[in-house]
């Protein structure tokens, strides 16, 4: 039997607590608790207290209709969670979205790389192609994103000036899509293609139809039964996004020619490569930035003016000394780096991880060891694992300096990228291929923001994929 830790024998071996309830009715009850009666965090916290364990059995939505099997073993602490990254022990086939698998008709009939297990032949070819493509674009990241951010800030200022407020999410989504399209399509502006200015809307609709079983719309309570029936009972058909997706696919196919040429050299069919590229840019990257960028500015805003001034001082001092915004200068901004990691810790853009046990194994929590059988589905809710109070002091609080100095040792417990922050993506693992790019762009976002502004205020709320941020004021920089 495999073990998740060499110290497992030192912990008491216990059966995994919890149960799945009655067939059919148990998953329905858990789904209603999860979405409507308790909400995500309380759903898990109540069960932690009930079982006195951060490892337990439960049902995960959507089940039982869309899901083939909603039964999971939940891992909700920093010690047990990393087993989900060990592809020698867990299978990652078709588990990106959890206990259900969206139709391949959303991706041109192909199972794209994100749904492949590393043991599958195509995974290595596709992941290697992704990594080499990103490496070939490394000199474009900073100048292109700075250009896109300049346009974002102009739009933001104009709306605050005209209306007294500005919805950041809408502007951020447009910036993220514009950057990604121009990055992969050789600086072609999407507005000059058949996509026009509708890129974010096209992707949003495509994403929603795939991820609807995991969402709620925030409707009035009396409409919850109707919403639950419509979103969580049947998979929504891809035909509603067919024409939108074709516009995206055709544009990427036309303007990313050299990237697709490289795929063909790796014996990846051009059509399949393009569908994977659209998924990488639209689902993985755009979807991630859609959640991350608003949460980044939300947490920085809520931390208050003291942090704003500290960031502005560090950023402006380093940029002046280094002569610009470069990889070298970004690496010297220790507080800025820490703030980005802290946002990724406290509100990871992807909250769930799944994997099916490939072998019988024993996994550890802080206090006990648990036996998991081959074939059982393992689930991790990342916002609890990365707010483990046994690892992080004041775990529920946003602590801007958390990862400065000695705090860097805690980076191995930051799991947002489907891997440890201290490790890197490879063709053999399932870690996000753009992991380092995401961290880089988040730093640049803060750098460009505080080169331009001294402080700001927002109103924050919730949306389906994270936080909503509405800017109420922007105070332009008085010095640089």
NUPA-40463 format. One record per residue: x, y, z of N, C-alpha, C in turn. Coordinates in steps of 0.1 Angstrom, whole numbers, plus 2048, in hexadecimal, padded with zeros to 3 digits. Layout:
XYZXYZXYZ/...
% end
This chain:
8087F480080080080080980C800/8058167F780D8227F680982C802/81283580581083E81081384C80B/80B85681180E86480D81986A815/81E86381F82986882783085D82E/83D85F830845855837841854846/83B85F84B83785F85982A85985C/82385385281684E85481584485F/81F83C86181E83286C81E83887A/82284587B82384B88881585188C/80C8518837FE8568857F484B887/7EA84C88F7E08428907D9840883/7D783387E7D08308727C182F875/7B983886F7AB8398727A3837865/79783286678E83185A78A83F856/78884284A78384F84577585184A/77385C85376685E85875C86384E/74F86385174586884873E85E840/73486183972D858830726860825/72085981C71A85F81070B860811/70585C81C6F785C81D6F0852814/6E38538136DB84A80B6DE84C7FC/6DE8427F46DF8447E66D584E7E1/6DA8567D76D28617D16CF86C7DB/6C98697E66C58747EF6D187A7F6/6DB8727FA6E78788006EE8827F8/6F187F7EB6F78897E36EF8967E1/6E18947E06D98A07DE6D98A87EB/6D98A27F76DA8AA8036E78B1804/6F28AB8016FF8B18027008BD7F7/6FA8BB7EC6FA8C57E16F38D17E6/6E78D07EC6DF8DB7F16E68E27FC/6EC8DA8056F48E08107008E980A/7068E38007128E97FB70F8F67F4/7058F67EC7019027E46F890C7EB/6EF9077F36E49107F76E3912806/6E390680E6E090781C6EC90B825/6F890782070490A82870F913820/71191081471B91780C72890E80E/73291180573D908804745907811/74A91281675291282274B90B82E/73F90F83173890983C7358FA83A/7328F782D7308E982A73C8E082F/7488E582C7538DD8307578DE83F/7568EB8447598ED8527508E585C/7438E585873A8DD86173D8CF861/7428C98567458BB8567528B885C/75C8C285C7688C18637658BF872/75C8C88777588C88857518BB889/7488B78807408AB88374889F884/75289E87B75A89187B767893883/76A89F8887768A288E78289E886/7818A187978B89C86F78B8A5863/7978A885D7988AF8517988A6845/79689984779588F83D78888883F/77F88783677288183876B87E82A/76187682B75987281F74D87C81E/74A88081173F88880F73B887800/73088C7FC72C88D7EE73089B7E9/73589C7DD7388A97D772E8AB7CB/7298B87C97218BB7BE7298B97B1/7218B77A67138B97A570B8AC7A9/70F8A17A67088947A96F98957AE/6F188B7AC6F587E7A66F287D797/6EC8887916E88867846F488877A/6FA89477B70589777271188E775/71388D78271F88678771E877785/72887078172886178172985C78F/73086279873185E7A673586A7AE/72C86F7B772F87B7BE7378797CB/73A86C7CE7408697DB74F86C7DA/7548737E47628777E57678757F4/7748757F577B876802781884802/77D88D80B78189B80B78E89C813/7978A480E7A48A78157A48B6817/7A48BB8247A28C98267AD8CF82F/7B98C982F7C48CF8377D08CF82E/7DA8D68327E68D882A7EF8CC829/7EE8C28327F68B68327F18AC828/7E48A98287DE89F8207DC8A4811/7DA8B180F7D68B68027E08B37F7/7ED8B37F97F78B17EE7F78A47E8/7F089A7EE7EF88D7E77E888E7D9/7E08997D87D989B7CB7E289F7C0/7EF8A37C37F88A77B980189B7B5/8018907BC8098847B980387B7AF/80787D7A2800876797805867797/80E86379F8118557A180784E7A9/7FF8567B17F58507BB7E78547B7/7E585F7B07D78637AC7D686579D/7CB8617987C986278A7C186F787/7C687777D7C088477A7B788476D/7B38787697AB87775D79D87C75F/79988675878C88C757787891765/79089676D78C89B77A78E8AA77C/7918B17727938BF7737888C677A/77C8C37767708CA77B7698C2786/76F8B778B76A8B07967648A3792/7588A079875289379674A892789/74A89C78174489B77474E8A0769/74B89C75D7548A075174C8A6746/74E8B37437468B97397498B272B/73F8B372273F8AD71574B8B270D/7528A970675D8AD6FD7588B66F2/74B8B76F07468C06E57498CE6E8/74C8D26F57518DF6F875F8E26F3/7668D86F07748D96EB7778D26DE/76D8D36D57708CE6C87718BF6C7/76B8B86D176C8A96D17788A36D7/7818AC6DD78E8A76E278D8A86F2/79389E6F879789F7067A48A7707/7A38B370B7AE8BC70B7B88B8717/7C48BE7177CE8BA7207CA8BB72F/7C28C57327BE8C67407B68BA746/7B08B273D7A88A77417B089A740/7BD89A73B7C588E73A7CD88B746/7CF87F7497D887A7537E687A74D/7F087D7557FE87D74F80286F74A/7FB86474E7FE8577487FA85673A/7F185F7357EC85E7287F686471E/7F885E71380386270A802871706/7F68757027F58836FD7F888D708/7F688A7147F989471F80789A71E/81189171D81F89671C82189F710/81C89B70581E8A36F98178B16FA/80B8B16FE8048BE70080A8C770A/80D8C17168138C97218218CE71D/8298C67168368CB7118348D6708/82A8D56FF8288E06F58238ED6FC/81A8EC7068168F770E8238FE714/82B8F671B8378FC722840902718/8438FC70D84C90270384690F6FD/83990F6FB83391B6F68349276FF/83192470C83392F716841933717/84A92A71785992E71785D93770C/85793470085B93B6F485594A6F5/84B94C6FD8459596FE84A96170A/85495C71185796371E85B97171D/86197571286598371085998C70D/84D98770B84198E708839991714/83B98971F83298A72A831998730/83C99E73483C9AB73B8389B6732/83E9B872683A9C471E82B9C3719/8279B77158199B671080F9B871C/8129B27278089B47328089C2737/8139C97378139D773B80B9E0731/80C9DC7258049E471B7F59E271D/7F19D57207E39D27237DF9D972F/7E79D973A7E39E07467E29EF745/7EA9F573C7E9A0373A7DBA06734/7D69FD72B7C89FF7267BE9FD731/7C09F373A7B79F17457B69FD74E/7C1A037527C0A0E75B7BAA1A755/7BCA1C7487B5A287427A6A26742/7A1A1973F793A1673F78EA1774E/795A13757791A1376578FA2276A/799A2A767799A3876B78DA3F764/78BA3C758780A43750772A40757/770A3375A763A2F760761A3576E/76CA3577676BA3A783768A49782/76FA5077976DA5E77775FA62772/75AA5976974DA5C763741A5876C/742A4C772737A46779739A46788/745A4978D747A4879B74BA3A7A0/74BA3179774FA2379A751A1B78D/758A1078F75CA0878375C9F9787/7559F177F7569E37817639DD77C/76B9D97857799D47817789C777A/76F9BE77E76F9B177876D9B1768/7649BA7647629BB75576E9C074E/7759CA7547819D074D78C9C674E/78E9BF75A7989B575C7979A9752/78A9A575078899A74778C99D739/7899A973578D9AE72779C9AE726/7A39B37307B19B47307B89A6730/7B299D7377B898F7387B698972A/7AB98A7247A89847177B198A70C/7B299770D7BA99F7037C999A704/7CE9997107DC9957127DE98770D/7D597E7107D797070D7D696E6FE/7CD9746F77CB9736E97D89796E2/7DC9846E67E898B6E07F49836E3/7F597C6EE8019746F28029686E8/7F79616E67F79556DF7F59576D0/7F09636CC7ED9666BE7F69716B8/8029726BD80D97A6B88089896B7/80398E6C280099C6C47F49A06BC/7EC9976B77E099A6AF7D699F6B9/7D09AB6B77C69B06C07B99A96BD/7B29A36C77A699C6C479B9A46BF/79B9B16C17919BA6BC7929BC6AD/79D9B86A779F9B869979C9AB692/7969A269A792995694783994695/77E98869176F98669276B9856A1/7749846AA7709846B876B9926BC/77299C6B776F9AA6BB7719AC6C9/7689B36D076A9B66DE7629AC6E7/75E9A26E17559986E875D98C6EE/76A98C6ED7729816F276E97C700/76D98570A76A98071775C97A718/75298071174497B71174496D70A/74B96B70074B95E6F9751953703/75C95670976294D71275A94B71F/75495572474B95473074094A72E/73994C72272E94371F73393571E/73E93271774392571574791F723/74D92772C75192273974591F741/73B92874172F926749728919745/72691673971F90A7347278FD739/7348FE73A73B8F273F73B8F174E/73C8FC75573D8FC7647308FF76B/72590076471890376B7158F9776/7188EC7757158E378071C8E778D/7278EF78D72E8F379972B90179E/72090779771E91579A7109187A0/70F9237A77029297AA7029377A5/6F693C7A26F494979C6F19547A6/6F09517B36ED95B7BC6DF9607BB/6D59587B66C795C7B56C095D7C2/6B59637C36AD9637CF6AA9557D4/6A89537E16A79457E669B93E7E1/6919457DE68593D7D96879377CB/69293C7C46959367B76A092B7B8/6A49287C46AF91E7C56AB9107C0/69E90B7C269B8FE7BD69B8FE7AE/6979097A769790A7996A690A794/6AE91279A6BC9137966C3905798/6C18FF7A36C78F27A66C38E879B/6B68E87976B28DF78D6B88E1780/6B98EE77C6BF8F276F6CE8F076E/6D58F47796E48F47786EA8E677C/6E48E07866EA8D478C6E48C7789/6DB8C77806D48BA77D6D88B576F/6DA8BE7666DE8BA7586EA8C2754/6F38BB74C6FE8C37466F88CC73B/6FC8D873B6F78E27306FE8DE723/6F78DF7186FC8DB70B7068E5705/70F8E06FE71A8E86F87148F06EC/7098EC6E77038F36DB7019026DD/6FF9056EA6FC9136ED70991C6EC/7159156EC72191D6EA7289196DD/7229126D472990D6C872E9186C0/7269226BC72A92C6B37349356BA/7329386C773C9406CF74A9396CF/74A92C6D27569256D375D9256C5/7559236BA75B9236AD7629306AA/75D93B6AE7649486AC7719486B3/7729436BF77E9436C67889396C0/78392D6BC78C9236B67919296A9/78992E6A078D93369379893E694/79694769E7A09526A07AD94C6A5/7AD9436AE7BA93E6B37C09356A8/7B892E6A07BE9266957C492F68B/7BE93A6887C494367E7D094B682/7D094F68E7DB9586937E695269B/7E594669F7EF9406A87F793569F/7F99386937FE92E68980B92868D/81593069282292A6958229216A1/8199246AB81791C6B681290E6B2/80890F6A98029026A580C8FA69C/81490169581F8FB68D8288F2697/82B8F86A28348F16AC82C8E56B1/81F8E66B38188DA6B88188CF6AE/8178D26A18188C86978258C1697/8308C869A83D8C269B83E8B86A6/8358BA6B08358B06BB82A8A56B8/8268A56AB81C89B6A780E89C6AE/80B8A96B17FE8AC6B67F68B26AA/7EA8AC6A77E28B169C7DF8C069E/7DF8C76937DD8D66947D08D969A/7C58D26967B88D569B7B88D26AA/7BD8C76AE7BE8C46BD7C68CE6C5/7D18D26BF7D98DC6C57D28E96C7/7CA8ED6BD7C38FA6BE7B88F96C9/7B18EE6CA7A78ED6D47AE8ED6E2/7B98E76E37C18E86F07C68F66F3/7CA8FD6E97CE90B6EB7C39146F0/7B79126E97AB91A6EE7A89176FC/7A990A7007A690670E7B090C717/7BD90B7147C791071C7C591F71E/7C29277137C19357147B393971B/7A993271779B93671B797930728/79992472A79591D73779F91F742/7AB91A73F7B691A7497BA92874D/7BF9307437C593D7467BA948748/7B294A73E7A795474079E95274C/79A94574D792942759799944766/7A69417667AD9437737AF952776/7B295A76B7B496876D7A796F771/79C96A76B78F96F76E78C96F77D/79196478478F96379279A96A79A/7A696A7957B296E79D7B397D79D/7B39847927B69937927AC99B79B/79F99879B79699F7A479A99C7B3/79C9907B679F98C7C47AD9927C8/7B69947BF7C399A7C27C19A97C7/7B99B07BF7B79BE7C37AD9BF7CF/7A49B67D079B9B67DB7A39B57E9/7AB9AB7EA7B39A97F67BC9B47F9/7C39BA7EF7CC9C57F17C49D17F5/7B89D37EF7B09DF7F47AC9DD802/7A79D28067A29D08137AD9D081E/7B99CE81A7C49CF8237C79DE828/7C29E78207C39F58247CF9FD81F/7CEA0A8217D8A1481C7E6A11820/7E8A0C82C7F6A098317FDA00827/7F69F58247FC9EC81A7FE9F280C/7F49FA8087F5A017FB802A097FB/805A11805811A1980681DA11806/81DA0680D8299FD80E82C9F7800/8229F37F98239ED7EC8289F87E2/822A047E3826A0E7DA835A127DC/839A137E9847A167EC850A0C7E7/84E9FF7E98569F47E58579F47D6/84C9F57CF84C9F47C0853A007BA/850A0C7BE856A177B8865A187BB/869A147C7877A147CA87FA0B7C2/87A9FE7C08819F47B88819F87AA/8769FC7A48759FF79687FA0B793/880A1479C889A20799897A1B79A/89AA127A38A8A0D7A58ACA04799/8A39FC7958A59F278A8A49F877C/89EA0477B89CA0A76E890A05766/8869FE76D87B9FA7668749ED76C/86A9E97658639DD76A8699D1762/8719C97698789BE7638769B276C/87A9A676787A99A77088299C77C/88E9A277A8979A57858919AE78F/88A9B978B8849C27948789BC79B/8709B47948659AD79B86A9A47A5/87599D7A387A9937AD87F99A7BA/8829A77B98869AE7C587B9B47CD/86F9B37C88639B97CF85E9AE7D9/8639AD7E48609A27ED8529A37F3/84D9AF7F68409B07FB8369AE7F0/8399B37E582F9B07D982E9A27D6/83999A7D683898C7D48309857DF/8329897EB82B9837F781C9867F6/8189927F180A9957F080398C7E6/80A9897DB8049817D08029737D6/80D96D7DC80B9607E280095F7ED/7FF96A7F47F596A7FF7E796A7F9/7E59717EE7D89707E77D59627E1/7DF95C7DC7DE94F7D67DB9457E1/7E09477ED7DE93F7F97D09407FE/7CC94D8007BF94F8077B394E7FE/7B59507F17A994E7E87AF9487DB/7B293C7DB7B89367CF7AE9367C3/7B29397B77A993B7AC7A292E7A8/7A89227AB7A19157A979F90F7B6/79390E7BC7929097C97928FA7CB/7918F27C078F8E47C279A8DC7BB/79E8D07C07A68C77BA7A08B97BC/7A28B17B179D8A37B27A78997AC/7A688D7B17AE8827AC7A98757B0/7AA86B7A87A585E7AB7B08557AF/7AF84E7BA7BB8467C07BE83B7B6/7CB83B7B27D08317A97D48247B0/7D78267BD7DB81A7C57D581B7D3/7D58117DB7D28127E97DD81A7EF/7D98237F87E382C7FE7DE83080C/7E88358147E583B8217E984A820/7E08538237E38618237E2866831/7EA8718347EA8778417E3884842/7DD88784D7D98958517E389985C/7E08A38637E98A786E7E989C879/7DD89687B7DB88E8877D987F885/7D787B8787D486D8767D8869868/7D885C8667DA8568597CD84F854/7CA84F8477BE84A8427C1841836/7BA8368357BC82D82A7B283081F/7B78328137AF8358077B18297FD/7A68247F87A68197EF7A881D7E0/7AE8157D87AF8187CA7A181A7C4/7A08247BC7938277B578B8327BC/78E8357C978683F7D078A84D7CB/7808567CA7838637C678786C7D2/7928737D079787C7DB79588A7D6/7908927E078D8A07DD7948AA7E7/7998B57E279F8BF7EB7988CC7E9/7948D37F478E8E07F379A8EA7F7/7A08F07EE7AC8F77F07AB9037F9/7A190B7F97A09168037A1912811/79E9068157A09028237AE8FC825/7B38F581B7C18EF81C7CB8FB81D/7C99058167D39108167D091B821/7C59188297C39208357C3917841/7CC90D8407CD90384B7D390B857/7CC90C8627D291386E7DD90C875/7DF8FF8717EB8F88777F88FB86F/7F690286480290685C80491585C/7F891C85A7F992B8597F4932865/7FB93A86B7F79438767ED94D870/7E294F8787D79588737D3955865/7D09488637CE9428567C394984E/7B894E8557AD95484F7AF96284B/7BA96884F7BD97684D7C6978841/7C498383A7CE98682F7DA98D836/7E59878357F298C83B7FB98F830/7FD99B82C80599F82081399A821/81999B82D82799782E82A989831/82098083082097283482C96B82E/82F96D82183A96681A84796D818/84997782185697F82086097882A/86C97782687797282F874963833/87496084087295284486494D83F/85B95683C84E95283784E94B82A/85994C82385B94581685A936817/85D93182385D92382684F91D825/845926826837922826831921818/83992580E8359248008319167FC/83790C8028348FE7FE8268FA801/81F90380981190080D808908804/80C90F7FA8049177F180190E7E5/7F590A7E37F28FF7D97E99037CD/7E890F7CB7DE9147C17E090E7B3/7EC90A7AF7EF9067A17EE8F779E/7E78F07A77E78E17A67F58DB7A8/7FC8E17B28098DD7B580F8E67C0/81A8E37C58218EC7CF8268F87C9/8269037D082B9107CA83A90F7C8/8409067D084F9047CF8538FB7C4/84A8F57BD84D8EC7B18488F37A4/84D8ED79984A8F278C8428E8783/83A8ED77A8338E477183C8DD768/8398D07658408C875B8368C1753/83B8BA7498338B274082D8A6747/8338A275382F89675A826899766/8238A676981A8A877480E8B076F/8058B37787F98BB7747F98C9779/8058CE77D8058DC7818038E5775/7FC8F07787F98FA76E8058FE766/8058FD75981090075181490F751/80A91775480C92675580E92B763/81192276C81292577B81B93177D/82793177783093C77982C949773/82594876781F95376081495A769/80C95276F801958777807960783/81195B78981896279481E96F78F/82596E78382B97A77D82198577A/81698177380C98B76F80699177B/80498A7867FE98F79280799A798/81499779881D9A179D81D9AD794/81D9AB78781D9B777E8109BF780/8059B87827F99C07857FB9C9791/8009C479C8039CD7A880D9D87A5/8179D479E8229DE79B81C9E9792/8159E67888109F177F8059F9786/7FE9F278F7F39F97967FAA047A0/804A007A7809A097B1814A127AC/818A1079F820A1B799817A26795/80AA23793800A2D78E7F8A33799/7F5A2B7A47ECA307AF7F2A2E7BC/7EEA377C57F2A367D37E9A2D7DC/7DCA2E7DA7D2A267E17C5A267D9/7BCA1E7DE7AFA1C7D77A5A167E1/798A177DD78EA117E5785A097DB/77F9FE7E17769F67D976A9F27E1/7609EC7DA7569E47E07579D67DB/7579CC7E47599BE7E074D9B67E2/74B9AC7D97409A37DA7449967D5/73A98D7D273D9807CD73697E7BF/73D9777B77389737AA73A9647A8/73695E79D73694F79C74594A79C/74E95279775C94D79776595579F/7609597AB7699607B476396D7BA/76B9787B97679857BF76398F7B5/7599977B87579A37B075D9AF7B7/7639B87AF7699C37B47659D07AC/7609D97B375B9E67AD7649F17B3/76B9F87AB774A037AF76BA0F7B2/76EA157BE766A217C276FA2E7C1/77CA2C7C3785A377C2793A327BF/79BA3B7B87A9A397B47B1A467B7/7BBA447BF7C3A507C27D0A4F7BB/7D2A577B17DEA567A87EBA597B0/7F6A537AC803A547B3807A637B4/80CA667BF811A747C1820A747BF/826A687BF835A677BD838A5A7B6/844A597B0847A4D7A9856A4B7AB/
% end
